[in-house]
Amino acid sequence: MPLATTGELVTRAAEARSAVAAFNVITLEHVEAVIAGAESTGAPVVLQVSENAVKFRYGRLLPLARAAVTAAERATVPVALHLDHVQSDDLLRQAARAGFSSVMYDASRLPYTENLAATRVAADCAHSRNLWIEAELGQVGGKDGGPPLDAHAPGARTDPGQARDFVTRTEVDALAVAIGSVHAMTTRTAALDHDLLERLSAALPVPLVLHGSSGVPDDALVAAVAGGIGKVNVGTALNAAMTTAIRGFLAAHPEAVDSRRYLKVGREAMVREVARIIGVLARANPS
């Protein structure tokens, strides 16, 4: 089917008090696994390519993007493409031509005034290219190997009043909020601030996004979606599923050298994890 757009999937989910799952992909196996997992549940899904994934692919966006577009167009469920955690203006300008309908522009490392100014410029650039744009306010720590911020550190959590001002002045279409999750967690022990989420949801007119979801327990994810999260980003959980499965296979088959044998095992593990996570999110709105 034709590519869906991230904006329509997230807006529809947010209006229904549900959430669309957005999975970060690095290899073709990731792409295939996310689509197969979504098809097994009948749910729409977002494929996300991060700026770090582009750097891993020798700085070239198009090879993975074109593979993702081709796979998405053959899917039996709606699939959208999203460019994630973009800091490069050049990469932002490439997004629409590469088949992406949305970008997440990340200036959250900057002080508030600078984040606002940079994000407003990025939003103007994105909208001129018909791209839906997500930004981040507060800091979801753990990105690029950095340590998570202390829960009480200045700027670690998203302030509702500041967030309302930010959204109004930047005109972004969605906001990633810092409510206690952390990027790259391999244990599911993050404690979300659901009271803060309730206040953010009441204050903001745009869909809210949860980053660092791999470290959030299932029940907390369900509560976050019920509390107003419309897009849930997942990356580390897929990599953990793939790596664990491949390690197990190679330990059991030390003679194996054909990469298809262990990549297939890794891909199947990711399919199961995608379906599991989509099922968890669906618990927030069973209808």
VOGUNU-468099 format. One line per field, with one value per residue (C-alpha): residue in one letter; residue number from 1; y, z, x. Coordinates in steps of 0.2 Angstrom, whole numbers, plus 5000, padded with zeros to 4 digits. Each point is the difference from the previous one (the first is absolute). Layout:
type (A|...) .
seq (NUM|...) .
py (Y|...) .
pz (Z|...) .
px (X|...) .
***
This chain:
type (M|P|L|A|T|T|G|E|L|V|T|R|A|A|E|A|R|S|A|V|A|A|F|N|V|I|T|L|E|H|V|E|A|V|I|A|G|A|E|S|T|G|A|P|V|V|L|Q|V|S|E|N|A|V|K|F|R|Y|G|R|L|L|P|L|A|R|A|A|V|T|A|A|E|R|A|T|V|P|V|A|L|H|L|D|H|V|Q|S|D|D|L|L|R|Q|A|A|R|A|G|F|S|S|V|M|Y|D|A|S|R|L|P|Y|T|E|N|L|A|A|T|R|V|A|A|D|C|A|H|S|R|N|L|W|I|E|A|E|L|G|Q|V|G|G|K|D|G|G|P|P|L|D|A|H|A|P|G|A|R|T|D|P|G|Q|A|R|D|F|V|T|R|T|E|V|D|A|L|A|V|A|I|G|S|V|H|A|M|T|T|R|T|A|A|L|D|H|D|L|L|E|R|L|S|A|A|L|P|V|P|L|V|L|H|G|S|S|G|V|P|D|D|A|L|V|A|A|V|A|G|G|I|G|K|V|N|V|G|T|A|L|N|A|A|M|T|T|A|I|R|G|F|L|A|A|H|P|E|A|V|D|S|R|R|Y|L|K|V|G|R|E|A|M|V|R|E|V|A|R|I|I|G|V|L|A|R|A|N|P|S) .
seq (1|2|3|4|5|6|7|8|9|10|11|12|13|14|15|16|17|18|19|20|21|22|23|24|25|26|27|28|29|30|31|32|33|34|35|36|37|38|39|40|41|42|43|44|45|46|47|48|49|50|51|52|53|54|55|56|57|58|59|60|61|62|63|64|65|66|67|68|69|70|71|72|73|74|75|76|77|78|79|80|81|82|83|84|85|86|87|88|89|90|91|92|93|94|95|96|97|98|99|100|101|102|103|104|105|106|107|108|109|110|111|112|113|114|115|116|117|118|119|120|121|122|123|124|125|126|127|128|129|130|131|132|133|134|135|136|137|138|139|140|141|142|143|144|145|146|147|148|149|150|151|152|153|154|155|156|157|158|159|160|161|162|163|164|165|166|167|168|169|170|171|172|173|174|175|176|177|178|179|180|181|182|183|184|185|186|187|188|189|190|191|192|193|194|195|196|197|198|199|200|201|202|203|204|205|206|207|208|209|210|211|212|213|214|215|216|217|218|219|220|221|222|223|224|225|226|227|228|229|230|231|232|233|234|235|236|237|238|239|240|241|242|243|244|245|246|247|248|249|250|251|252|253|254|255|256|257|258|259|260|261|262|263|264|265|266|267|268|269|270|271|272|273|274|275|276|277|278|279|280|281|282|283|284|285|286|287) .
py (5000|5018|5007|5007|5016|5001|5015|4991|4985|5009|5013|4985|4991|5015|5004|4982|5001|4986|5001|4994|4991|5007|4988|5006|4990|4998|4985|4992|4987|5013|5007|4983|4995|5016|4998|4981|5003|5014|4989|4986|5012|5010|5016|5015|5004|5013|4995|5012|5003|5010|5012|4988|4986|5011|5002|4982|4998|5010|5016|4995|5001|4993|4982|4996|5012|4993|4982|5006|5009|4984|4989|5012|5001|4981|4999|4995|5013|5019|5004|5017|5006|5012|5007|5000|5011|5011|5013|5003|5013|4991|4984|5009|5007|4982|4993|5003|4995|4983|4996|5005|5009|5006|5005|5002|5015|4999|5016|4994|5001|5019|5012|5004|5016|4992|4984|5011|5010|4985|4990|5015|5001|4981|5000|5013|4989|4985|5007|5008|4982|4993|4991|4997|5005|4994|5008|4997|5011|4994|4987|4981|4995|4986|5005|4996|4991|5015|4998|5003|5016|5000|5001|5016|5008|5016|4997|4981|5000|5010|5015|5001|5019|5001|4986|5010|5015|4990|4991|5017|5009|4986|4993|4982|4986|4989|5001|4987|5002|4995|4992|4987|4988|4999|4995|4984|4991|4981|4998|5004|5010|5018|5009|5012|5015|4998|5015|5011|4991|5004|5019|5000|4992|5013|5014|4995|5000|4988|4981|4995|4988|4988|4997|4987|4988|4984|5003|5003|4985|4994|5007|5017|5000|4997|5013|5013|4997|5001|5016|5009|4992|4998|4994|4987|4999|4983|4996|4991|4987|4994|5000|4990|4987|4998|5000|4987|4989|5000|4997|4985|4993|5002|4993|4984|5000|5005|4993|5012|5013|5003|5017|4996|4986|5012|5015|4991|4995|5018|5006|4988|5006|5018|4995|4993|5015|5012|4990|4999|5019|5004|4989|5009|5017|4993|4996|5019|5001|4982|5007) .
pz (5000|4998|5014|5014|5009|5017|5004|4995|5010|5016|4999|4998|5014|5012|4996|5004|5016|4993|4994|4984|5003|4991|4999|4996|4986|4995|4988|4987|5013|5012|4986|4995|5019|5004|4985|5003|5019|4996|4986|5013|5011|4986|5007|4992|5003|4998|4994|5007|4994|5012|4995|5009|4989|4985|5007|5002|4982|4994|5002|4985|5003|4984|5000|5016|4996|4983|5007|5013|4988|4989|5014|5007|4983|5000|5018|5004|5014|4999|5002|5002|4999|5013|5001|5019|5011|4986|5004|4983|4989|4984|5006|5004|4982|4993|5009|4988|4985|5008|5004|5018|5005|5016|5010|5019|5001|5016|5008|5017|5005|4999|5012|4999|4990|4987|4999|4996|4987|4991|5001|4992|4985|4998|5001|4986|4990|5003|4997|4983|4995|5006|5015|5017|5013|5018|5012|5018|5016|5015|4998|4998|5006|4994|4982|4992|5015|5011|5018|5005|5008|5019|5001|5009|4990|4991|4983|5003|5000|4988|5008|4994|5000|4990|4989|4995|4996|4990|4990|4996|4995|4990|4992|5001|4997|5015|5015|5008|5019|5013|5014|5007|4985|4994|4984|4997|5016|5000|5016|5001|5016|4995|5012|4990|5008|4995|5010|4989|4984|5005|5002|4983|4991|5007|4996|4982|4984|4990|5002|5013|4997|5012|4996|5009|5001|5000|5018|5005|5008|4991|5013|5000|4981|5000|5013|4989|4985|5010|5007|4983|4991|4982|4993|5009|4994|5001|4995|5013|5003|4982|5001|5016|4993|4984|5009|5013|4987|4989|5015|5005|4982|4998|5017|4995|4983|5001|4982|4992|4988|4988|5007|4993|5013|5015|4993|4997|5018|5005|4989|5006|5018|4995|4992|5016|5010|4988|5001|5019|5002|4989|5010|5016|4993|4994|5018|5003|4989|4996|4989) .
px (5000|5006|5011|4990|5005|5006|4989|4984|5005|5005|4985|4988|5007|5001|4982|4995|5010|5011|5018|5009|5017|5015|5015|5018|5007|5019|5000|4989|4996|4993|4989|4993|4998|4990|4989|4997|4996|4988|4991|4998|4990|4991|5007|5008|5018|5014|5017|5013|5017|5011|5014|5012|4993|5004|5018|5002|4995|5015|4990|4989|4981|4993|5005|4991|4986|4997|4999|4988|4989|4999|4996|4987|4991|4998|4994|4982|4999|5003|5018|5008|5018|5007|5018|5005|5011|5005|5013|5007|4992|5006|4992|4984|4999|5003|4985|4985|5010|5005|4981|4999|4984|5006|5016|5004|5012|5010|5007|4996|5018|4999|4994|4982|5001|5012|4990|4985|5009|5008|4984|4990|5012|4999|4981|4999|5012|4990|4983|5006|5004|4983|5008|4992|5013|5002|5012|5006|4999|5009|5013|4997|5017|5011|5002|5017|5006|4997|4994|4982|4996|4995|4981|5002|5013|4996|4993|4998|4981|4989|4991|4982|4999|5017|4994|4984|5011|5012|4987|4991|5015|5009|4983|5007|4987|5005|5011|5011|4998|5012|4990|5013|5005|5018|5007|5010|4993|5003|4990|4981|5001|4996|4988|4989|4992|4982|4994|5012|4993|4983|5004|5010|4985|4988|5012|5005|4989|5012|5003|5013|5014|5009|5019|5010|4985|5011|5003|4982|4990|4985|4987|5009|4999|4981|4998|5010|4990|4984|5007|5003|5015|4996|5016|5012|5018|5009|5018|5010|4987|5002|5019|4999|4988|5011|5017|4994|4993|5015|5012|4989|5001|5019|5003|4990|5007|5018|5003|4988|5007|4985|4994|4982|4998|5003|4993|4984|4999|5003|4987|4987|5004|4997|4983|4994|5006|4991|4984|5002|5002|4986|4989|5005|4996|4983|4995|4998|4985|4994|4986) .
***
